[in-house]
Amino acid sequence: MDWREEILQQFVPQVANLTAVLDPDHLLAEEELQQAIRARGFVLLTYDDPLSFRYQYEVEYRPRWERGERLELVVIAHSDESYRHLPYDLWATSRKLEFSLAELFPHLSPPVVAELLNRADLSKLYAACHQNPPSARLGQEATRRYILKQVYGIVPEQLNQPADLFRLLLRRHYEGQKLPASYGKYLESQLAQKESFRDWQSLLPLISDQAAFFEFVQGQWPHFVEKWATQQKIVLDEESQHRIAESRAAYSLDLPFDSPEARIYIDNYFVEGLLKPLELASSLPLADKKPGDSAWWVSLGLRENRPARLEKLLDILEKSLPGAGEEANGGKVSPHGDWLHFAYRWAELLNLKNSLSVPELPAKFAQLQQRMDTTFLAWVQNRYSGLPSLYPRPVMLHHVPEILARQSSQSKIALVVLDGLALDQWLLIQQGLSESQPGKYRFQQEALFAWLPTLTSVSRQALFSGKPPFLFADSLGTTNKEEKLWKQFWQNSQNLSGSEVAYQRNLGQAPSLEEVALALEHPKLKVLGLVVNTVDDLMHGAILGSAGIYSQIRQWLQQGFLATLLDMLLAEGFEVYLTSDHGNIEASGIGKPNEGSLAETRGERVRIYSDNTLRNRTSELFPESINWQDNGLPENYFALFAPARKAFVSSGEVVVAHGGISLEELIVPFIKITRG
């Protein structure tokens, strides 16, 4: 039996209309369990903020009981204090349940188990505790050792040489697996005792920080190339030797890049853009190498072979498309993390496609795009409504202020929002910053879900307010209240005064840097929110499609605004985070609805109505359009989305737009930028 089944046993339909749950470890926020509870007919509602809870309860749920509808509501509190202070009318009539990690894993240290932020890892741990249970209750260090072995397959005693750790980290970082901080420190302490790791001055960044590991591998690759060329009896010209010397790390290690265990990851690292090829002055004799040849993988790391990268990346994406194997997997739906991981690979493919400017792409590109659009839409319709309550955060944009608030007591915080920036366009910007000033910045990359509809007035306000849209319903048609919402969040959550929090928008050109400089001069400033409008302006004025926007973004980067802005913030000691409120796609017209002022918002990818009847009239005219009503939106807010890669503009017209459900519009970058 899985740990989820142990909890699910308590959720029997038609036992109680109202159930109150104390869930201090956010177990019911695990994606698969949450979906299973909903599948049994229960509605989940989290009790975090009393005011927002009461509003949602009174508007959405109590009227249903009053109308005599069958509704089984589960109210979840994440602290004992919240649980004991649930509204009396709910507390007095509810069934009471409590779940915790301490009950599920009685032989392990609860605080150490709680560090497993990926709740999916609990399945492996639960199985291990039943198949190979500890003989006695374990302390914190023993619990870490047990979990490292049983969940992550890491046994410090078996990592005797740097090559062993190198192969382990290649796999873990490629798969995006994050080791909890204390587990990384424990592993580092165990390895530091071994003579073979004495020269590795600090292992922890390589173990815990994906960006640091990529930087480390990038610095070691030139040393391997030099050694490999010697073994192959290839004579490097003087210029190539100079480039290798410039690129490699100051301290070079003999790492087994060419071992079978490493090679299966190294070529993918280069194909997916996680590592950059080493451009030598003259080509090595590898031009005739094809996939399957022993040296083909080396060629991917020695020159920018974009057509070969495009072909291999398409193969990788076809195999890793979330949901592709759901029928064979008993109908199990892919978790949201699979889509976030896939989105970065897809963004790399788009970046590569737009940089190639080839007249024809492989047919399987269009086939994969169509499969992805269909699969992603089905996933969103099935799972999107559960994203706001998932744990750990952030999962969605409105979680970002909460995450930043945890850091604000240690440092100053700056949030830079590049309005309208899609994930592939972020990769273009990252590449430009890295090439213009190599090694200056380090980018810790994650991705988040924007709010649907992916409109600035919806998603960006959610970002700055830290709230779902139904809580700022009075301003959903404008962005003029963002500054007020941003300051309210910091005042309410961290008790910061108005002089300690600042907000600026309409940035993007050199003169606006003076406004930022003036804000930075304020001695009390602790939190800064900045909106850079350039990409959104380029998108709405695009006449050459996505490829044209790429060219304009490159030109904008060369002007130096963004690099100067980042340097100013880092120089003043800010922790800098960069994100976007939504992405964008290139779409073709299916016709413009002729409805006058009936639609509240007449967007190219989405139309907004205050009445469902009005929406249905337009929906009947466009049978492929998609009706949307989510519990995070106000009750009188009805969205009608254009279908995949289509827009509500004149038939045949091509636009770059946003507002819809595509992967490129809905998944956005969330980046922490530090000094390299």
C-alpha positions in Angstrom: 0.0 0.0 0.0 1.2 3.5 -0.8 1.2 6.3 1.7 -1.5 8.0 -0.3 -3.8 5.0 0.2 -3.3 5.3 3.9 -4.7 8.8 3.8 -7.3 8.1 1.1 -8.9 5.5 3.4 -10.2 8.4 5.5 -12.0 10.1 2.6 -15.2 8.0 2.1 -17.9 9.7 0.1 -21.3 10.6 1.8 -19.9 10.4 5.4 -19.8 14.1 6.1 -20.7 17.3 4.2 -17.8 19.2 5.9 -14.4 17.8 7.0 -11.7 19.8 8.8 -8.2 18.6 8.4 -5.0 19.5 10.2 -2.2 19.0 7.7 1.0 20.6 9.0 3.3 18.8 6.5 1.2 19.7 3.4 0.5 16.1 2.6 -2.9 16.9 1.0 -1.1 19.4 -1.3 0.7 16.5 -3.0 -0.5 16.5 -6.6 -1.5 12.9 -7.1 -3.2 12.6 -3.7 -5.0 15.8 -4.2 -6.4 14.6 -7.5 -7.4 11.3 -6.0 -9.4 13.0 -3.3 -11.1 15.2 -5.8 -11.9 12.2 -8.0 -13.9 10.9 -5.0 -16.1 14.0 -5.2 -14.5 16.1 -2.5 -13.8 19.8 -2.9 -10.6 21.1 -1.2 -10.3 24.5 0.3 -7.2 25.8 2.2 -7.6 28.0 5.3 -4.6 30.3 5.0 -6.0 33.9 5.1 -9.3 34.2 7.1 -10.6 37.0 4.9 -10.0 35.3 1.5 -11.2 32.0 2.9 -14.5 33.6 4.1 -15.0 35.3 0.8 -14.5 32.1 -1.2 -16.6 30.1 1.2 -19.5 32.5 1.2 -19.5 33.1 -2.6 -18.8 29.6 -4.0 -19.7 27.0 -1.4 -22.3 27.9 1.2 -24.8 29.0 -1.5 -24.6 25.5 -3.0 -25.6 23.9 0.4 -28.4 26.4 0.7 -29.7 25.4 -2.8 -29.7 21.8 -1.6 -26.7 20.7 -3.7 -24.6 17.7 -2.6 -21.2 19.2 -1.6 -18.5 17.5 0.4 -16.1 20.2 1.4 -12.6 19.6 3.0 -11.2 22.6 4.8 -7.4 22.2 5.3 -5.3 24.1 7.9 -1.5 23.9 7.9 -0.9 24.9 11.5 -2.4 23.9 14.8 -3.3 27.6 15.5 -5.2 27.9 12.2 -6.9 24.6 12.8 -8.1 25.6 16.3 -9.3 29.0 15.0 -11.4 27.8 12.1 -14.7 29.7 12.0 -17.0 28.4 14.7 -19.9 27.6 12.3 -17.5 25.3 10.4 -15.7 23.8 13.4 -18.9 22.9 15.2 -20.3 20.9 12.3 -17.3 19.3 10.8 -15.7 15.9 10.9 -12.1 16.2 12.2 -9.0 14.5 10.7 -5.2 15.0 11.2 -2.3 13.7 9.1 1.4 14.1 9.6 4.8 12.7 8.5 5.4 11.6 12.1 2.4 9.2 11.8 3.4 7.9 8.4 7.1 7.4 9.3 7.2 6.7 13.0 10.8 5.4 13.0 12.3 8.4 11.2 13.1 12.0 12.3 10.1 14.1 11.2 12.1 17.3 10.6 14.5 15.4 8.3 11.6 13.7 6.4 9.9 17.1 6.0 12.8 18.3 4.0 11.8 16.0 1.2 10.1 18.9 -0.7 9.3 16.7 -3.6 6.4 14.8 -2.0 6.6 12.2 -4.8 9.8 10.9 -3.1 7.6 9.8 -0.1 6.4 6.8 -2.1 9.9 5.4 -2.3 10.5 6.1 1.3 7.2 4.5 2.4 8.0 1.4 0.4 11.5 1.2 1.9 10.1 1.5 5.4 7.9 -1.5 4.8 10.3 -3.6 2.9 13.5 -2.7 4.8 12.3 -1.0 8.0 14.8 0.6 10.5 15.4 -1.6 13.5 14.9 1.3 15.9 13.9 5.0 15.8 16.5 6.9 13.9 18.0 10.3 14.8 18.5 13.1 12.3 21.9 12.0 10.9 20.9 8.3 10.7 17.6 9.4 9.0 19.5 11.3 6.4 21.8 8.3 5.7 18.8 6.0 5.4 16.9 8.3 3.1 20.0 9.0 0.9 20.3 5.3 0.3 16.6 4.3 0.0 15.2 7.3 -1.9 18.1 8.8 -3.8 20.3 5.7 -4.2 23.3 7.5 -2.7 25.7 5.6 -0.5 28.6 7.9 0.5 30.8 4.8 1.2 30.6 3.9 -2.5 31.7 7.3 -3.7 35.4 6.8 -3.5 36.7 8.8 -6.4 35.8 12.1 -8.0 34.7 10.1 -11.1 32.0 8.4 -9.0 30.6 11.7 -7.8 30.8 13.2 -11.3 28.7 10.5 -12.8 26.1 10.7 -10.0 25.8 14.5 -10.3 25.5 14.3 -14.1 22.5 12.2 -13.7 20.9 14.0 -10.8 21.2 17.5 -12.3 20.1 16.5 -15.8 16.9 14.9 -14.4 16.4 18.1 -12.3 16.5 16.2 -9.0 17.1 18.5 -6.0 18.8 17.2 -2.9 17.6 18.9 0.3 20.1 21.3 1.7 20.9 19.4 4.9 21.3 16.2 2.9 23.8 17.9 0.6 25.8 19.1 3.7 25.8 15.6 5.1 27.1 14.1 1.9 29.7 16.8 1.6 30.9 16.1 5.2 31.2 12.4 4.4 33.2 12.9 1.2 35.5 15.6 2.7 36.9 12.9 5.0 38.2 11.0 2.0 41.7 11.7 0.6 40.6 11.6 -3.0 38.3 14.6 -2.4 40.7 16.8 -0.5 41.4 19.0 -3.6 37.7 19.7 -4.1 37.6 22.7 -1.9 33.8 23.0 -1.5 31.6 20.3 -2.8 28.3 21.6 -1.6 27.6 24.0 -4.5 28.2 21.2 -7.0 25.8 18.9 -5.0 23.0 21.4 -4.3 23.3 24.0 -7.0 22.5 23.1 -10.6 23.9 26.3 -12.1 27.1 25.9 -10.1 27.5 22.3 -11.4 26.9 23.3 -15.0 29.5 26.1 -14.6 32.0 23.5 -13.1 31.4 21.0 -16.0 31.8 23.8 -18.6 35.2 24.7 -17.1 36.4 21.1 -17.1 35.3 20.3 -20.7 38.3 22.1 -22.4 40.7 20.1 -20.3 39.1 16.9 -21.5 39.1 18.1 -25.1 42.8 18.8 -24.9 43.6 15.4 -23.4 41.2 13.6 -25.9 42.9 15.3 -28.9 46.3 14.1 -27.6 45.0 10.5 -27.3 43.6 10.7 -30.8 46.9 12.1 -32.1 45.2 15.3 -33.3 47.5 18.3 -33.4 45.7 21.5 -32.3 46.8 24.8 -33.9 48.1 27.6 -31.7 44.9 29.5 -31.8 42.8 26.5 -30.6 45.3 25.9 -27.8 44.9 29.5 -26.8 41.0 29.2 -26.7 41.2 26.0 -24.6 43.5 27.7 -22.1 41.1 30.7 -21.9 38.1 28.5 -21.4 39.1 25.9 -18.9 38.9 26.2 -15.2 41.9 27.2 -13.2 42.1 23.8 -11.6 41.6 20.9 -14.0 40.5 17.4 -13.0 40.7 14.2 -15.0 37.0 13.5 -15.2 35.6 10.6 -17.2 33.6 12.5 -19.8 34.1 9.6 -22.2 32.9 6.8 -19.9 29.6 5.1 -21.0 27.8 6.3 -17.9 28.8 9.9 -18.6 28.4 10.0 -22.4 24.7 9.3 -22.3 24.2 12.6 -20.5 27.1 14.8 -21.9 25.8 14.9 -25.5 22.3 15.7 -24.2 23.8 18.5 -22.1 25.2 20.1 -25.3 22.1 19.4 -27.4 19.8 21.0 -24.8 22.0 24.0 -24.3 22.9 23.3 -20.7 26.6 23.3 -21.9 28.0 25.5 -24.6 30.3 24.0 -27.3 33.9 24.9 -27.3 34.5 26.8 -30.6 38.0 26.0 -31.8 39.9 28.1 -34.4 40.0 25.2 -36.9 37.7 22.2 -37.3 38.8 18.8 -36.0 38.4 15.8 -38.3 34.9 15.1 -37.1 32.8 16.4 -39.9 31.8 13.0 -41.2 30.7 11.8 -37.8 27.1 10.7 -37.5 25.0 9.7 -34.5 26.3 6.3 -33.3 29.9 7.0 -34.2 32.2 6.9 -31.2 33.3 10.5 -31.6 29.9 12.0 -32.6 29.1 13.1 -29.1 32.5 14.9 -28.9 31.6 16.9 -32.1 28.5 18.3 -30.4 30.8 19.9 -27.7 33.3 21.2 -30.2 31.3 23.3 -32.6 27.9 24.8 -32.9 26.4 22.1 -35.2 22.8 23.5 -35.1 21.1 21.2 -37.6 22.4 18.1 -35.7 21.3 19.6 -32.4 17.9 20.3 -33.8 17.4 16.7 -35.0 18.6 15.2 -31.7 16.6 17.6 -29.6 13.5 16.7 -31.5 14.1 13.0 -30.7 14.6 13.9 -27.0 11.4 15.9 -26.9 9.4 13.2 -28.6 10.4 10.7 -26.0 10.0 13.0 -23.0 6.6 14.6 -23.9 4.6 14.4 -20.7 1.5 12.2 -20.9 2.9 10.3 -23.9 2.9 7.1 -22.0 -0.2 7.6 -19.8 -2.3 4.8 -21.4 0.5 2.3 -20.7 0.9 3.7 -17.2 -2.6 2.9 -16.1 -3.9 6.4 -17.0 -1.7 8.1 -14.5 -1.5 11.8 -15.4 1.9 13.5 -15.6 2.7 15.8 -12.6 3.1 19.5 -13.2 6.9 19.3 -12.7 7.2 17.2 -15.9 5.7 20.0 -17.9 7.9 22.6 -16.3 11.0 20.5 -17.2 9.7 19.8 -20.7 9.0 23.6 -21.2 12.7 24.4 -20.9 13.6 21.8 -23.5 10.9 23.0 -25.8 12.1 26.6 -25.4 15.6 25.5 -26.3 14.2 24.0 -29.5 12.3 27.2 -30.4 15.5 29.2 -29.7 17.4 26.9 -32.0 14.7 27.0 -34.7 14.5 30.8 -34.8 18.3 31.1 -34.9 18.6 28.7 -37.8 16.3 30.6 -40.2 16.0 27.5 -42.4 13.2 27.5 -45.0 11.9 24.1 -44.0 11.9 22.3 -40.7 11.7 18.5 -40.3 8.1 17.3 -40.6 8.3 15.9 -37.1 8.6 19.4 -35.7 5.0 20.2 -36.7 3.8 16.8 -35.6 5.4 17.1 -32.2 4.0 20.7 -31.8 0.5 19.4 -32.5 0.8 16.5 -30.1 2.2 18.8 -27.4 -0.7 21.4 -27.9 -3.3 18.6 -27.7 -1.7 16.9 -24.7 -1.0 20.1 -22.8 -4.6 21.4 -23.3 -6.0 18.2 -21.9 -3.6 18.3 -18.9 -4.6 22.0 -18.2 -8.3 21.2 -18.3 -7.8 18.3 -15.9 -5.1 19.7 -13.5 -4.8 23.4 -13.7 -7.4 24.2 -11.0 -5.3 22.3 -8.4 -2.0 24.2 -9.0 -2.6 27.1 -6.6 -2.7 24.7 -3.5 0.3 22.5 -4.4 3.4 22.3 -2.2 6.2 23.2 -2.2 5.8 26.6 -3.6 6.3 28.4 -5.9 4.3 26.7 -8.5 2.4 29.7 -9.8 3.2 33.4 -10.1 1.1 34.6 -7.2 3.3 32.4 -4.9 6.4 34.5 -5.7 5.9 37.3 -3.1 5.6 34.6 -0.4 8.9 33.1 -1.5 10.6 36.4 -1.6 9.3 37.3 1.8 11.2 34.4 3.3 14.4 35.9 2.0 13.7 39.5 2.9 14.9 39.3 6.5 18.4 38.3 5.4 18.8 40.6 2.4 17.2 43.2 0.1 14.9 41.9 -2.6 14.5 43.1 -6.2 11.9 41.5 -8.5 12.4 42.3 -12.2 9.3 41.5 -14.4 9.9 41.4 -18.1 6.4 41.8 -19.3 5.4 39.3 -22.0 8.7 37.4 -22.0 8.3 33.8 -23.2 10.7 31.0 -21.9 12.5 30.7 -25.2 13.0 34.5 -25.3 14.5 34.3 -21.8 17.0 31.7 -23.1 17.9 34.2 -25.9 18.5 36.9 -23.3 20.5 34.6 -21.0 22.7 33.7 -23.9 23.2 37.4 -24.8 24.2 38.3 -21.3 26.6 35.4 -21.0 28.3 36.0 -24.3 28.7 39.8 -23.8 30.2 39.4 -20.3 31.3 35.8 -19.8 31.2 34.5 -16.3 29.7 37.7 -14.8 26.3 36.3 -13.9 25.0 32.9 -12.6 21.4 32.0 -13.4 19.5 29.6 -11.2 16.6 28.7 -13.4 13.1 27.5 -12.6 9.7 27.9 -14.2 6.2 28.7 -13.0 2.7 28.7 -14.2 1.1 32.0 -15.1 -2.6 32.7 -14.4 -5.3 31.9 -17.0 -6.2 33.9 -18.9 -2.6 34.9 -19.6 -3.4 38.6 -19.7 -1.2 41.3 -18.1 -4.1 42.6 -16.0 -4.7 39.2 -14.6 -1.4 37.4 -14.3 0.8 40.4 -13.5 -1.5 41.7 -10.8 -1.5 38.2 -9.3 2.3 38.3 -9.3 2.5 41.6 -7.5 -0.4 41.1 -5.1 0.5 37.5 -4.1 -3.3 36.7 -4.5 -5.5 34.7 -6.9 -7.5 37.0 -9.3 -10.8 36.7 -7.5 -9.3 38.7 -4.6 -8.7 41.7 -6.8 -11.8 41.4 -9.0 -12.4 45.2 -9.0 -9.1 45.9 -10.9 -9.0 42.9 -13.3 -9.4 45.2 -16.3 -6.4 47.5 -15.4 -2.9 47.4 -14.0 -3.1 50.7 -12.2 -3.4 49.2 -8.8 -0.3 47.0 -9.0 1.8 49.4 -6.9 -0.8 49.5 -4.2 -1.2 45.7 -4.2 2.6 45.2 -4.1 3.0 47.5 -1.1 0.0 46.0 0.7 1.5 42.5 0.5 4.8 43.6 2.1 3.0 45.7 4.7 0.7 42.9 5.7 3.2 40.0 5.5 6.4 41.7 6.7 5.2 44.9 8.3 7.3 47.0 6.0 6.5 50.7 5.7 5.8 52.5 2.4 9.3 54.0 2.3 10.8 50.5 2.5 9.0 49.2 -0.6 9.1 50.6 -4.1 7.5 49.9 -7.5 8.3 51.2 -10.9 7.0 50.3 -14.4 7.4 51.4 -18.0 11.1 50.7 -17.9 13.3 49.4 -20.7 15.3 52.2 -22.2 18.4 54.0 -20.9 16.6 57.2 -19.6 14.4 55.0 -17.2 17.6 53.8 -15.5 17.7 57.2 -13.8 14.4 56.5 -12.2 15.7 53.3 -10.8 18.9 55.0 -9.6 16.8 57.5 -7.7 14.8 54.8 -6.0 18.1 53.0 -5.0 19.3 56.1 -3.2 16.6 55.8 -0.6 18.4 54.6 2.6 15.4 52.6 3.9 14.6 50.7 0.6 14.4 46.9 1.2 12.0 45.6 -1.5 11.9 46.8 -5.2 9.4 45.7 -7.9 10.3 46.7 -11.5 8.3 46.2 -14.7 10.3 46.2 -18.0 7.9 46.7 -20.8 10.2 46.3 -23.8 9.3 42.7 -24.9 5.6 43.3 -24.5 5.9 46.4 -26.7 7.9 44.5 -29.3 5.3 41.7 -29.3 2.3 44.0 -29.8 4.1 45.8 -32.6 5.5 42.7 -34.3 5.1 42.5 -38.1 7.7 39.8 -38.8 6.4 37.1 -36.4 8.5 35.4 -33.7 11.7 35.6 -35.7 11.4 39.3 -35.9 11.0 39.6 -32.2 14.2 37.6 -31.7 16.1 40.1 -33.8 14.7 43.0 -31.9 15.4 41.5 -28.5 19.1 41.0 -29.6 19.2 44.7 -30.6 17.7 45.7 -27.3 20.2 43.6 -25.4 23.1 45.3 -27.2 21.9 48.7 -25.9 22.9 47.4 -22.5 19.8 48.4 -20.5 19.2 45.0 -18.8 22.9 44.4 -18.0 23.2 47.9 -16.5 20.0 47.4 -14.5 21.2 44.0 -13.1 24.6 45.5 -12.2 23.0 48.4 -10.4 20.8 46.1 -8.3 23.6 43.6 -7.5 26.0 46.4 -6.6 23.5 47.7 -4.0 23.3 44.3 -2.4 19.9 43.2 -3.7 19.0 39.6 -4.3 17.7 39.7 -7.8 14.9 37.6 -9.2 13.6 37.8 -12.8 10.3 36.6 -14.1 7.5 37.3 -16.6 3.7 37.6 -16.3 3.0 35.6 -19.4 4.6 34.4 -22.6 3.5 34.7 -26.2 3.0 32.7 -29.4 2.7 33.3 -33.1 -1.0 32.6 -34.1 -3.1 32.8 -37.3 -6.5 34.3 -37.6 -9.8 32.4 -37.6 -12.0 35.5 -37.8 -12.9 38.4 -35.5 -16.2 38.1 -33.6 -18.6 40.9 -34.5 -20.1 41.6 -31.1 -19.5 45.3 -30.4 -19.2 46.0 -26.7 -20.6 42.7 -25.5 -17.1 41.4 -24.7 -15.4 43.1 -21.7 -12.0 42.3 -23.1 -11.6 41.7 -26.9 -8.2 40.1 -27.0 -6.6 38.2 -29.9 -6.2 35.0 -28.0 -9.0 35.4 -25.4 -12.3 37.2 -25.1 -13.7 38.0 -21.7 -17.5 38.2 -20.9 -19.4 39.2 -17.8 -22.3 36.8 -18.7 -22.1 33.2 -19.7 -24.9 33.5 -22.2 -23.0 36.2 -24.1 -19.9 33.9 -24.2 -21.9 31.0 -25.5 -23.2 33.0 -28.4 -19.6 33.6 -29.6 -18.6 30.1 -28.7 -21.2 28.7 -31.1 -19.8 30.8 -34.0 -16.3 29.4 -33.3 -16.9 25.7 -32.4 -13.2 25.0 -31.7 -12.9 27.8 -29.1 -12.6 26.8 -25.4 -14.8 27.9 -22.6 -13.1 28.5 -19.3 -14.3 29.2 -15.8 -11.8 28.6 -13.0 -12.3 28.8 -9.2 -9.5 31.3 -9.0 -11.4 33.9 -11.1 -14.4 36.0 -10.1 -17.8 34.5 -10.5 -18.8 36.9 -13.3 -15.6 36.5 -15.3 -16.1 34.2 -18.3 -13.2 33.5 -20.7 -13.4 32.2 -24.2 -10.0 31.0 -25.6 -9.0 30.7 -29.2 -7.9 27.2 -30.1 -4.3 26.1 -30.5 -2.1 28.5 -32.5 -5.2 30.5 -33.5 -6.4 34.0 -32.8 -9.6 36.1 -33.0 -8.3 38.2 -35.9 -9.0 38.3 -39.6 -8.8 34.9 -41.3 -5.2 34.3 -42.5 -3.7 37.2 -40.5 -0.6 36.2 -38.5 0.0 37.9 -35.1 2.2 37.4 -32.1 -0.2 37.4 -29.1 -0.9 36.2 -25.6 -3.9 35.4 -23.4 -4.4 31.7 -24.3 -3.6 28.3 -22.9 -0.5 27.3 -24.9 2.7 26.0 -23.2 4.6 29.1 -24.4 2.0 31.5 -22.9 1.4 29.7 -19.7 4.8 28.6 -18.4 7.2 31.5 -17.6 10.8 31.8 -16.3 11.6 32.3 -12.7 15.3 33.1 -12.3 17.6 34.0 -9.5 20.5 36.1 -10.8 23.8 36.3 -8.8 27.4 37.1 -9.5 29.2 34.4 -11.5 
